């Protein structure tokens, strides 16, 4: 082909015939030069979809899903309200797992050059619950509502999830989505009606005007309590009756409410962090308590914490087994890099006689980690706020004394320069936890070049009904 077969912003109809890693549906168009591939995020094999071309090349196009015109014969009714954040909820969980496993295998073969991945594959770890597994959800307000039945936008008072492919309009959540808390989502429409009747306006994204912006909720599976944060603009603030708002939420959820927070965020941008701004504690406590593998953690609205705590327990169990903790204290240490608030560090220390060292460059995270360890009575550990690459030069007493490195980097993976510095720590074993296997597959090439071979790998389904999959692997010299 001398010219591009499709053009940017062109709308097409395409039958999805396969799926690639990351939940990318694949369609094919027959041409005189062979098959032209069309990649559509969040599309399911068997569906006929309307998609808009976002990137066009000579042999393929990347598209945005606009509408499902015909469902796949594999899809089933769930009884929950479909939402944009769970595009595969209508696909039986067994089929979701099969797609995730096959496409992640393909990813490691293609990017990581791990040709024998089937031979070193350990297990696929399922989420203990396929439904109602999330402990945090964020709902958006907008004066522009997308009607799912009529497939049109209306001026209205909306509260729910951003309509797929848009930043300006929301789909009202009128009933349980099946992902978060059943009672809260069933009553969310009543919260929406109260806010609408208050006379204050929902946010108008294009005009950067309005009062109500977000409703963010955390849930503790240990106590079944809720921490609710209303995020608003500064506009119309004097007219907001916070006492009445608190009383109404208490009438809906009673003793389940651990605390209610009001965050005033003056930023008018479309991609703001809703939890940044001036916070006012309207009722109760600013934190809830959660438990993972017997350890308790205090979680605020801004804390990073595993979204699916029951699945996280299984992930951490696998990390502990891969790290090879034992009852021998031979003077060597287990080192947890990118340790954050120290969840994995504490669990490793709880199971091992060795000393466990947690390292993270974020000082606030290390402060929280120390408090969490003190609260849980875990003592055979130490936390350092330090740059991973400079750690051994600043603390030479650990040189040659690392039995195992545990890596749990953020979604973007490990920066190439940082990975080279990790390798210079010269640990005989590395346990690499990844929430984005594509970056882990990329880093596998660098680790192999440094003499580390992948010995074992498992996949963890932390987020059923989405394209996300996590992986944990052992690399040994």
Secondary structure, 3 states (H helix, E strand, C coil): CCCCCCCCCCEEEEEEEEEECCCEEEEEEEECCEEEEEEEECCCCCCEEEEEEEEECCCEEEEEEEEEEECCCCECCCCCCCCCCCCCCCECHHHHHHHHHHHHHHHHHHCCCCCCHHHHEEEEECCCCCCCCCCEEEEEEEEEEEECCCCEEEEEEEEEEECCCCCCCEEECCCCCCCCCHHHHHHHHHHHHHHHHCCCCECECCCCECCEEEEEEEECCCCCCEEEEEEECCCCHHHCCHHHHHHHHHHHHHHHEEEEEEEECCCCCCCCCCCCCEEEEEEECCEEEEEECCEEEEEECCCCCCCCHHHHHHHHHHHHHHHCCCCCCCCCEEEEECCCCCHHHHHHHHHCCCEEEEEECCHHHHHHHHHHHHHHCCCCEEEEECCHHHHHHHCHHHCCCEEEEEEECCCCCCCHHHHHHHHHCCCCEEEEEECCHHHHHHHHHHHHHCCCEEEEEEEECCCCCCCCCEEEEEEEC
